[in-house]
Amino acid sequence: MRKSGVVEIPGGSDLPTTHFSSLNPSLLRSPHLQACEMKTTDAPWELDEVISTPELEQRQARVADPGTEARVTGELMRELAKAPEDFFPRLVQAVLDHTNAESSGISLLDEAEKKFVWPAVVGGLKAFIGAGTPSDFGPCGTVLERNAPMLFSHPERHFTYLKPITPALEEVLLVPFHVNGKAVGTLWAVIHDPARQFDREDRRFLESLSHFAATAYRVLTQTGVLQSILDNLPQHPTPRPC
């Protein structure tokens, strides 16, 4: 089974070290999903078989709304200045409100523990706040390794430890964010309804908001607030590959 590792982007970081305390077929048919239905479920799928990023270029995209986006980013800037400890939940709520997502969250890399932790999750997966995934074998690790936004379709077919998660992971869209040239996490969105799909506008919007994730990470780390947030998260065991 192929595993995806996390590689650091050259440049390094002068931030203080943070230690983390824990962690149905689509109604809109696509060639990718049609081919997938013919495969056996007896063995894990190859990584590239669950990556659907190229499909975003083939889908009709929603028209961007610059006015709404300006209002949302303005509100986020004020929130970061006023109450940085509440910023991550506000950020992922903005993703949920203004994309096709039905769940949204943020993942932060803990290099020492070789895992990602989710300090903010909203939507259908909100019960998983404080959980996370291994850094060397999971969607977030793959995104940081390739250093690019990625779309996964039913990632549990490759990352089999995700199978117990409900509601179902129909599509998962992730974008990386960096601090001082170093990849430190991802901003992600999930669709559970097989009748829905992400599009290029969803990707662009996540990329835009990922800059706020990076700024918040820097501020929260430098002020020590991030450690407090992490220390007070619900405890979940980090899943390991089967």
N, C-alpha and C positions, 0 to 999 in steps of 0.2 A: 504494500500500500504506500502510495506516495504521500509524503508529509511536507507541509509548507512551513518554513522557518521564518523568523522575523529578522530582517536586516536593518541596521541603522543607516539613515541617510547621512552622508558625510557632512561634517560641520560641527557636530557635538553640541553640547548645551552647557551653559553656565548656571543652570537652575539648581537649587539645592535638591538633594535626593529625597524622594517621597517613598515611604514604605507602606504598602497596602496591607490592610488587616485581613482581607478575604477576597476573598472574592464576595385532490379531486381534479381531475383534469380540468384545464382551463376551457371556458366557453369561447374564448377568443383563441382559436387554434393557431399554432405556429409550427413551422417545420421542426424546430428544436424539440417541442413537446411531443409532436407526433412521432418523431424518431425515438424519444424516450419511452413511449408507451410499449414499444416492441421489446424492450430489454427485460431480462429476468431480474427479479428482486432478491435473488439468492446471494449475491455478492455485492460489495460496495461499488458504486460507480466511480469511474475515473474523475479526477478533479475537473478537467476541462469539459466534461459532460454535464456538469451542473452549473457552469458559468454561461450566462446568457447575455452578457454585456453588449455584443454586437446587435442584438435584437432591438435595442433602444433606437438605433439609427433607422430601423424599418417601421417603427410605430409612429402613428400620428401624435404629435406633441400638442399639448395645450399651449395657448398663447400666454406669454409672460404678462404679468400685471405690475408694471414698474411702480405705480402708485401704492398698491398694497405692500409691495416688497419694501419700499422706502419707509412706510409706516411701521412695518414689523421690525426692520433693522433699527429704526430710531428708538422703538420701545425697548429692544434688547440692549442697546447702548446705555439707555437710562437705567435699566435694571442692573446691569453690570456695575455701574457706578454707585448705585444706591444700596444694593443688597447682593454682593457677589456670591454669598453662600447659597442663595436661591436661584442662581443663574442657570445651572444645568437643567433643572426641571422646566424652566421657562423656555429654554432653547429647544428641547425636544418636543415641548408642546407646540411650538411654532412649526416644527416639521410636521407634526400630526395634523395641524389645522390647515396647512397650506400646500400639502402634497396629496397624492393618492394613498398615503400610508394609513394603516389601521393600528400600527404600533410604531413607536420610535424610541430610540435610546442613544446613549453615548457610551463608548468603551474606552477605558484608559489602560495603557500597557504598564504592567508591573514586571520589569525585567528580572528582578531578583527572584520572584516567585514563578516566573515563566507563565504568566496568565494575563488575561484581560479581566477587568472588573467593570460592572455597569452601575455607576452611581446615580443614574437617572433613567427611568423607563416609564413610558406612558402608553395608554391604549390597551390592547388585548393581552400584552405581555407584561403588564405593570407588576404582576406578582413576582417577577424575576429581578426586581431591583436588588442590587447587591450581588447578583450572580455574575457569571462570566464564562469564558471559554479558554482553553489552553492557547498559549501564544504560538506554539509550534504546529498546531493542527486545528485550524478553524477558519471561518470566513474572515475574521478581523486580521488574523495573522497573514492570510493570503493577500489581503488588500495592502497591508504594510509592506509585504515582500515585493509586490509588483508596483507599489507606490502609485496607484491609480484608482479612480472610482470603479466599482465592479457591481454587476447584477448577478445574483444567484437564483436559480430556480430549484426549489426543494433541495436545499443544501444538505439535508439530513441523509440524502442518498449516498453522499460521499463521507460527510462527517457524521457517522452513524450514531454517535452519542447524543445528537440532537433529536433523534426520533421521538423520545417521550414528550417533547415540548408541545403544548397545545395553547392556543389554537395553531393550526398548521402553518408552516412556513412556505407559503406559495411562492413568494418572491422576496428577496432580501437585497436592498440597495445600500451600499456602504461607500463612504468617501473618507480618505485619510486626512489627518491634520497634523501640522508640524509646529514645533517650537525651536527656534534657533537652528533650523535645518534638520532637526531630528524628529522622526515620526513618533508620536506619543499616543495616538489613539484614532478612533474612527467615530463618525457620526453616521447612524444607520436608521433605515426605515424598513418596515415589513408590511407586506400584504398577506392577509389570511383568506380572503374571498377569491376563489378561482375565477370569478367573473371580472376581476379587476387586474390592471397592469400598471407598472410604472412607465414613464416616458422620459424623453430627454429633458423636459422642463423640470421634472422632479430631480433629476441628477444635477442640473444647473443650480437649482435652489439649494440643495444640500451642500454643494460646493461653496456657494455664497455664504451659507451659515457656518460652514466649517471654519471660516476665518474667526468668527466669534468664539468658537470652541477653543481655538488656539490661544486667543487673547485671554479668555477666562482661565484656561489652564495655567498660563503664565502668572496672572494676577493671584490666583488662589494658591499657587505653589509658593510664590515669593512672600505672601502674607501668612502662610501657615494654615490657612483656612481649609485647604484641600485635605490635609491630614485629618482634621476634625470631621469633615464630611465622611471620609472613608472609614474612620473609626466607629462611626455611628450607623453604618449600613447594616441591614439584616445579613446574617451569616448563611452562606450557601456553599456546599462543597463544589470545588471545580471539577467538572466532568473530565474523564480521561478517555482516549480512544479505546475501543474494544480490542 
